[in-house]
Amino acid sequence: MTIRAPYRTIAALGGALLVMLLPGPEAAAADEEAVREPVQEQVQEPVLQGEEITGGSNPGDAVALSSGTQYLDEFTTGTLHYRIPREVAHSTLHVGITTLGQSGDGDQVRVEMGTWEGDLCASDTISSSASGFLDHLRTTHVAAGPPLDGGADGTCGSSEEIVLTIELNADPEDAVSVGQPLEILVYEEPRPVRLGELPPPDEGFDHDWRDIGRDVSGALEVEPGRSFGMAPELEPGSTYEVTIRPGETQIFRVPVDWGERLQAEAFFPEPDEQRADRLAGMGSVSLAVTNPLRALVDHDSGTLSTSSATQNRVNPGPVRWFNREFSYTMLAGDHYLVVTADEHDASESLSLLYRLTLDTFGEAGDGAPAYPDDYEGAWPTFSGGEVTADGPGTGALTRISALGDSTAVVAVLAVVGLLLIGSGSIVLVRVIRDPRPLPDGAGPVPWQGPAPQGPAPQGPAPQGPAPQGPAPQGQQVYGAGPYGQPPSSPSRYGQRPDDHGPPAGGAAPEPPPWGPGPERR
């Protein structure tokens, strides 16, 4: 037997591999163009995550939500219905809502908490954009519970279940948020004992800035998070050196205890002349801080200067229980720093270096509420869901081609592939040329496995004539083995004792707000 056929097979396989790996004329021209004009990679938007659910389309199909869980749903043209069973008597049920931002005229989101009897306990309308996150995220925080003065519970503080509804305030035909993700947090907070001993609310919104330094030489490195659930924890009193790109959102986590207040600064150094030219037309950068339910507490934003350094600062007040009457600094726990940058010219690959410095002030635990003795988990923590927003993986050939910007890398991979095919083909050729037949008269290769189990057959061996004909030549037998923001109106708290229902002949008024929220810069 000759070996021309195997060689022709090798050549055909090698040619096919080269055709698959090497780009065509258009792709090669595109590679050369990419070398001459670098193209900025696509910036990934923030990620929402949680245990996937589908809200009921009517009250009878309302989905039950549990405290300490993070859920992920999506908007529909109708109203989404949920129910939150109260596990602790006279508790406050907190709900945090996070959606993706929308630039321009987007959809408003209406969030309401009430009872099965029809009492409205809390509500808010999330505007189409939130300046604190530069239209990258939209958040709110609503809560239903007993009155703040410890008076009679009313239905919002004593109902066995609270009903949550979420809907888009938009014409179904024009709604742009339908099908977009919606993140829901649920936290049940027991009613504190000895409310009269807690410190009064902090009504000041312009707190004096205290120097926190900026440790340039000792700046630490950190990998920013794209979601609240995957945000890295930062150490108060530290400076971090980070790079952000236009259109990007970065999220960091900072534990803040009762009585403490957080300060943070994002400092963008003065650009050199070349970078200043590239910054022309660049929009704003923003630094924001949220509470554990993601509600926007404070923010600062502004356009990057091309002639001097730029700094954004947040300086919310201390965390106190009674702050819920005026602001969102009302729960101890993980707070979040969110740094965002406006989009820029997509034809430029531009990165912005900044230093993030943060510190906390005040005595940890000062003014902490006393919860019932059998209660654990006074800090809101959430579980449920993994980051699943990334797109599906690309094919093997696409990944190989993406390793280089020119045909050289792909050609090297093609050569390596040919060598591997050639090595295997040499073995194949040798087998074809030298099959090594068994000696004359040899029968099939007997089974080499374990001996069959069971008693030996009894009686004499069967008799019969010997088989006729020549012995088979060169036969082999092969077997197979086994294989092994800030919202447009502040978030609402519960009804006050002096709320006696709607005025005669008019619609029910919305419950009073927690307060005006942080002063906008």
N, C-alpha and C positions, 0 to 999 in steps of 0.2 A: 504493500500500500504506500502511495506517495503522500507527502505532507503539504501539497499545494493548497488543498481545500482549507486546512486549518490556518495557513498563512493568509489566505484570502479573507477568512472570517475575522482574523485579528485586524487586518487593515480596514475592513468594513466597520468593525466596532469602534476603532480609533477615529475614523473619519466622522462617524455619527456623534461621538463624544465631542469632537472639536466643533462640529456644527451647532451642538446644543450649548456649549459654553462660550464660544466666541461671539461677540455681538456683531450684528450686521452693520452695513455702512451707515445707516441712520443713527444707530446707537453709538457707533464710534464717533461720529460727528458731534453727537450730544455730549459725549464724554469730554471731547476737546473743548467744547463751549463751556462746560462746567468748570474746567481748569482755568479758563480765561476769566470767568465771572462766577465766583463762588455763590451758591444759592443757600439761603438760610434754611435750616431744617424746620419742619413743621413743629410749632410749639403745641404741646398737649394741654388741653384744658383741665380744670380741676376735676377730681374724681369724686362721685358720690357713691356710697356703699351701704350695705346693710342686708338684713335677712329679707329676701324677696317676698312680697305679698301683693295682693290685688284688692284694693278697697271695694266695699260693696257699692253697687249702683243704686241701692235704696236702703232706708234705715233697717228694714228687716234682714238685710244681708250684711250688716255692719260687721267688720272683722275685728276680733279681740286683739288688743295690744297689751304687752306686759311691761312693767317697769324695768329699767335697766337694759332695755333692748333697743337696738338700732335697726330700723326697717328701711326698705327701698321699694318704692312704688313708682308709678308714672302717671302723668296727667291724662285725663280723658276729656271729652266734650261735656260730660255730665259732672255730677257731684260725687265725690268719694266719701264713703261713710265708714267710720271706725267706732269701736267702743272700748273704754278703758275701765276695767273692773277696779274698784277701790279695795285694796288688800289691808289697809290700815285705817281705822276709824278716824274721821276728822282730818284726814291728810290733805296735802296740796298736790295736785297732779300737774306736772310741768310737761309741756310739749315743745320741742324745738323743730323748726322746719327749715330746711336748706334746699335751695334750687339753684340751677345755673343762671347766670346773669343774662340779660338781653339788652342790647344796645338799641337806642331809638325808641320807637313806640312799640313796646312789647305788651304782654298780657299781665294784668294784675291778678294776684292770688288772694282769695278770701279764705281766712282760717277762722273757725268758730268752735268754741267748746260750750256745751250746754247739757241739759238733763233730758230724760225721756219725757218729762212733763212739759217741756218747751221753754224752760228758763234759760236765758242766755247768761253764761258765766264769764266768758272772756272771748275777745275777738280781735282781729287785726287784718289789715289789707296790705299786702306786700306790693310795693310799687313795681313798675316795669324795670326800673334800674335802681341801683343803690350806689351812691358816690363813694362810700367807704371802701368798696371792693372794685371800683372802676368797671362796673358792669360785668365782673367775672362771676360773682356769687350774689345770691339774695337770701337773707335769713330773717327769721323772727322767732320769738319766744312768747308763748301764752301760757297761762296757768289758771286753774280753777281750784278754789279751796275756801276755807272759812274766812270770815272777816278778819282784817289785820288787828283789830282791837280786842280780839278774843271774845266777842259777843256771840249771840246766837248763830248757829251754823248756817241756817238756811239750807235750801236744797243743794246749792253748789258745794257745800262742805260736808253734807251728810248723805247724799245719794250714793247708792251702791255702785253705780256706774256713771261715767261721764261720756257723752257722745261727742266725737270729733268729726267735723266735716271740713273738706277742702275742695274748693272749686275755682275755676278760672272765671274772672270777670271779663269775658270777651265773647263776641259773637262766634258760635261754633265754626262757622265757615271761615272766619278770619283768624282764629286762634293759632298762634305759632308754637305754643308750648305743648300741644297734644303729642303724647309719646315721649316727652322729655322726662328725665328721672326726677324723683322727689324723695328726699331723705327725711325720715321722721324719727325723732328721739322721744322716749317716754321715761320720765323719772318721777317716782312717788316720794314725797318728802313728808315725814310725820309731823304732826303739830308739836312745836316745842313746848316745854313746860316752863313756867315762870317767865312769861313774855315780858312782864313789867321790869325785869332785871336786865333786859337787853339794851344796848346803846341806841340812841335815837338815829334816825336816818341822816346820812350825810347829804346835805342839800346844796353844797358848793360844787360847782362844775369847773371852776378855774383854780386848780391846785397849783401851788408854787412848784416850779421845776427844781429838783435837787440834783446837784452835779453827780453823775454816775461814772465820769471818766470815760476814756476810750482807749483801751489797751491795744494799740496798734501792733507793737512788737510781739505781744503774747496772744494775738488773735487766734482763735481756734477754727478748725474746719468742721463743717456740718453739711450733711446731705438733706436739702429741704424736702418736705413732704408735699404730695399733690392732693392729699385728702386729710380731713381732720383726724380720721381714725389711724392714719399712718404717719402723723406728724412726729418728728423727733423731739425729745425733751431737751430744753435749754436750761443751763445753770445760771441762776441769778448772780450778778456781779461779774459776768463774763462778757467778752467781746468775740463775735464770730465774723469771719470773712466769707462772704457769699457772693456768687455771681448770678445775676438774673438776666433774662433776655426779654425783649419787648413782647408783650402779649402773654407773659407767664405769670402764674400765681404760685406763691410759695407759702407753706403753712408750718408753723412751729408751735410746740406745746410748752407751757410754763405753769407749774403748780403754784397756786395762790391760796393761802389759808385765810380763815376768818381774821379780820383786823389788819390784814396786809393790803398794800396797794402796789400796783405794778407800774414801773416806768420803763419805756423802751425808746430807742432812737435808731433810725436807719440813716446812716451817713454815707453820702455819695461824694467821693473826693472830686476836687476841681479837675476837669478834663484837660489833657494837653491840647495843643492847637489842632492836631490831626483828628483827634476824637471829637473835639468841639464841632468841627465841620460835619462830622457824621451824625452828631446829635441834633443838627438843625431839623426842625419839624417834629422832634420827639415830643410825645404827649406827657402826661403826668405819671408820677410814681406815687404810691400810697402805702402807708403803714397803718394797720388797723388792729384792734384787740377785741376779742369776743369773750363772752362768759362761757361756762361749761355747756350750755345749751345752744351755743353758736350765735347768740344774739350780739349785735354790734354794740360795744360799750363806748369806744372812742376811736377816732381816726384822724389822720393828718395826711394831706396830699398836696402836690404842687408840681409844676413843670420843672424838669431838670434844667439847671443853669448851665450855660456854655462858657461862662466866664468866672465862676466861683463854685465852691462846694455847695451841695444841697443836703438838707437834713429834714427828716420828718420825725415828729415826736408824738407819743401817746402818753397820757398821764391821768388815768381814771382815779376815782376816789377809793377809799378802803372798802373792803367787802364787809357788809353788815346785813343782818336779816331784814331789818326794817327799810333798807334801801329800795325794796321792791315797790314801795309806794311812789318812788320818784325815778328810779333808774334800774338798769340791768345788773349792777354790781351787787347781787343779792344772794349769791351762792358761792361757797368756797369750792375749790376743785381746780381741775385743769383749765386754764385760760389759753387762748390761742392768739398768736401773732401772725397776721396775714400780710405779706408784702406782695404788691401787684404792680405791674408796669404796663402802660398803654402799648398798643401795637405800633409798629413803625414800618418804614419802607421794607416790604417783603424781599426786595432784591438785595438787601444788605444783611450780612451776617454780623450782628452787633450784640455784644455782651456788656453788661454793666456791673462793675465791681462796687460793692457797698459793704459797710461794717455795721453789724447789728449788735448793739450794746443794750443790756437790760439789767435791772435790779429790782428788788422788792424792799419796801420800807414798812415799819410797824411791827408790833409784836405778834407773832403767829399764835393764833388761838384766842386773841383778845376779842371779847364780845361774842364768842361762839355760842350758839343756842344749845340748850340742854334738851336732847331728844329722849324719848322713853328708853329705859335701861335695856330692853330686849331688842333695840333697833341697832342694826349694823349697816355700815355703808353710808355714812353721812355725806360723803362726797359722791356726786353723780359720776358713775362709770357706765360705759355702754359696751355691749358685745353684740355680735351678729353680723355675718357677711364678710366677704373678702373683696379686695379690689378686682373688679371684673370689667372695667371700662375700656381696657386696651383692646385693640382690634385683633382679629385672628392672625396667627402666624403665617408668614409667607412661605412659599415653596422652597425646596432645597436649592434649585437653580437660582432663584431670586436672591437667596441669602448669599450664595457663592458670588454672584455678580456684584453684590453690594459691598464686597470686601475691598474693592479698589475702584479708583476713578479712571483707570485706563485699561487697555486690553492686556497689559503686561501681566498683571496679577492673574487674570483669567487664563492666559496662555500657560503660565507656570502650573496652575492647577490642572490644565488639560494634559500637560506632559506627565505630571504625577499620576493622573488617571491612566494614561497609556502604559506607564511602567507597571502599574498594578495589574492591568489587563494582560500585559506581556508575560509577567511572571506566572500568572495562572495558566496562560496558554501554553507555556513551555511544558508544564506538567501534563496538560491535555495532549500535546503532541507525542510525548514519550509514551503515554498510555496507549495512544492509537497505534504507534509503531511497534510496541512491544507488549502485546496483551498477555504474555506469559500463560499459555494453555497448560492445563493439568496433564500429568503423565497419562499415556495410553491406558485405557481400562479403568480410569478413575471415575467414580460415580459422583453424584452431587455431594456438595459439602454438607455433612450431617449437622443437625442442630446442636449448638454448643452451650445451650442454656442449661438451667437446672433440670435434674431428673424429674419426671412426672411423679406426683404424689399418689398414694393409695396402694392397696394390696396388689401383689403380683398376680397375673392371671393364672388360674389353675387349669390342669389338664394337659394332655400332650400337645405338642406343636402341630399346627395345621399342616396337612400333607397336600402335595400337588406337584405338577410338572414344573421343571425349572423354566424360566423365561427364555425364549428363543431370540436369536438375532445378535448382532455385534454389540459390544458394550459402547455406550455413548462416549463421544470424544470431547474433551475440553469443556464440559458443562460446568457452570458455576451458579450457585443459588445465593441471592442477596436478600437479606431481611432488613426491615426498618425497626429501629429501636425507639423507645419513648423519649420525649423532650420535656423539660421542666421550665344786717344793714340799718344804715338806719331806715326802718320802714317809713311809709308816708305818714302814718300815725303811730305813736308809741304802742308797744304791746300792752294788752289789757290784763289787769288782775281780776279778782273776784268782785262781787258787789259789796258796797259798803252798807253799814246798818241803816243809813238814811235813805237807801234806795227803796222806794215803795212801789215800784212798777211804773208803767208808762202813764203819761198824762192822759186825761180823759179825751177820747176822740182822736188820739194821735198814735204814731208808731212808737214802739218801745225804743228808748234811747240806748246807745251803746254804754256798757259799763265804764266807769271812770278809768282813766289811764293810770299806769304806774307813775307816769310823770313825763315831762317834756323830753327826757333823754339827754344825751350829751350835746353840748353846744357844737354846732358844725363849724369847721374852720373854712 
